[in-house]
Amino acid sequence: MHTNNTSKLKNRVILNKLFKLLFIFATSIALLFLGVLIYRILSQGLDYLTIDFLKNYPAPYIEEAGIFAGLMGSLFMIAITAPVAIILGVSTAIYLEEYAKQNKFTRFIQVNVQNLAGVPSIVFGLLGLTFFVYMLELGYTLIAGALTMSLLVLPVIVVAAQEAIRSVPKELRDASIGMGATKWQTIWRIVLPASIPGILTGSILALSRAIGETAPLIIVGAAAAIYTIPDSIFSKYTVMPMQIWSWTSRPQEEWQYVAAAGIIVLLIILLCMNAIAVWIRNKFQNRY
Amino acid sequence: MSKWKLMMVVAIAILSIGVLAACGNAPDDAGTDDSSNEANASENNEEANADEDASVSGPINIDGSSTVLPIMEYLTYEYSQQNGDVTIALNSSGSGGGFKKSTVGEIDLSNASRPIKDEEIATAEENGIELHEIELAYDGLSVVVSQENDFLESLTIDQLKQIFLADGGATKWSDVNPEWPEEDIVIYSPGHDSGTFDYWNEVILEEEPMREGENVTLSEDDNTLVTGIKSDPYAIGFFGYAYYAENQDTLKVLGIDNGDGNPVKPDATTIQDGSYSPLSRPLFTYVNVAYMKEKPQVLDFVEFAIENAGAGAEQVGYVALPEEKYTEQLEAIKEKAAN
């Protein structure tokens, strides 16, 4: 009896260690590939990452080529995509969570929104081409590209915002209503502030996806080379991933290094966006 | 709570700026819209006629082949260095993608790595559009194997057909020539949407279906093809000469025997004088003749492009046309524009 117990205990300890090892292994594989990727990009691209590279427009000469048009284009695009997608997305989430009746129709919308989050991005490109470029006659312009991107990231933001709103404790809402606040006052003053960290984390992840997309933007007409930055939302534009893609498809090997430098700039922008998200999240966390 | 409010105020401010910008610009929308460019452009034209020395300005929109992109990027870059008021947007959605836009009048210039097809001409005519063909440079479609391949030096057109056609009958190298190893033929080919494939389809496959499935890799990215071929001694593929020229240390280019028993390898001389046949191909751009007449910046750029295409070709790894061909084309353009 006594021996049996110890062996059971032993098994449990071994199993415990085994799973711990498995999880460490899984994490380190991800870290390993991330490390190799970053090392490759840095070792190839750092020499080409100069102030001139940030200031210059695309050029046929390696030493004169730069990512300025792409960088500004990406930033302008995000400046339009972010408010449109976040405001539409959060509003949808509020409606679905707070106002919509829990019936079959609402569940149907829910399922569809979740499915949309997994639709390949090129499909959104075709949608953008038909709807924004042709039907709304926006042409191959910055606003058409930015709105297409808004559609692309909208489902992700809706799902993230819904999760965040759902996780606000019911007691908080009840207390607010009990104090005589209206539903809108409760949402505006209680629910939204409490769910801001979750909403923002989801939104930034979604926008990070938008800033790295190429396929839908090729369809809605982002340029491969352009020598001006957009001066209105109806200007032609390009974005960083387009420039990088155009460089990687060149025959000369040095262009791969220029592309690597472009990838470093893209990664830095992504890191900045994520840092802002973390900072905002920490500011608003544990308010309640 | 105050921070929360501040954030919302900032967010709303950003949004309203966006909305205001949208409203403010809405009437100007027409100004950047392609359809109404014609109206604006004719005004520009009158101005330009009034003062010949006035520097040109306005938009030029170019789309089309990714093969032509490097040389067109050279031309647009050099042009915009001299003419800062001209705003050029150069896209790269493939030869076919470019013609889809140019045949409905959405763009001024349409780059192509193959001649325009009859049905594309028909679409253009339906829309009352005339596209004028300009040759910018030559490219030699290069058939390559790995440096590790020690049994191939040249192939005849018939052997290429045997290898690449779906019912060509050869799946192993020994099927083509009994002296060659009994190993599977591995094919790397540009994707079906590329002008490079279209050209191959026309001159080698002659519109018959190419082999597909096992041992065939299609990619729109020529560097992927290079990587695949260089490490496999039994692989074969084709792409533009520039991609071979940059990878001479790992790839071996095959001589092509055009039926006269005398295989020719592609290089600057054989591509330019046409002895590398039938795989030496011109790279084109097609200009919308009406826009060229209406928009002085388009005519100005086209003239610049023809004058500088030779230098551009050498810079990006293509082969320049003989000088007299550029002169002839320049005269043709001037004549077109004058009528």
Interface residues (C-beta under 8 A of the other chain):
Chain A: Y57 P58 A59 P60 Y61 A79 I80 P83 V84 I86 I87 E137 L138 G139 Y140 T141 I143 R189 P193 I196 I218 I219 G221 A222 A223 A224 A225 I226 Y227 T228 S232 I233 F234 S235 K236 S246 T248 S249 R250 P251 Q252 E253 Q256 K283 F284
Chain B: M1 K3 W4 A11 I14 L15 G18 A21 A22 N25 D28 D29 G31 T32 D33 D34 S35 P59 N61 S66 L69 P70 M72 E73 Y74 T76 Y77 E78 S80 T87 I88 A89 L90 N91 S92 S93 E106 D221 D222 N223 G240 A242 Y243 A245 E246 N247 G312 Q315 V316 G317
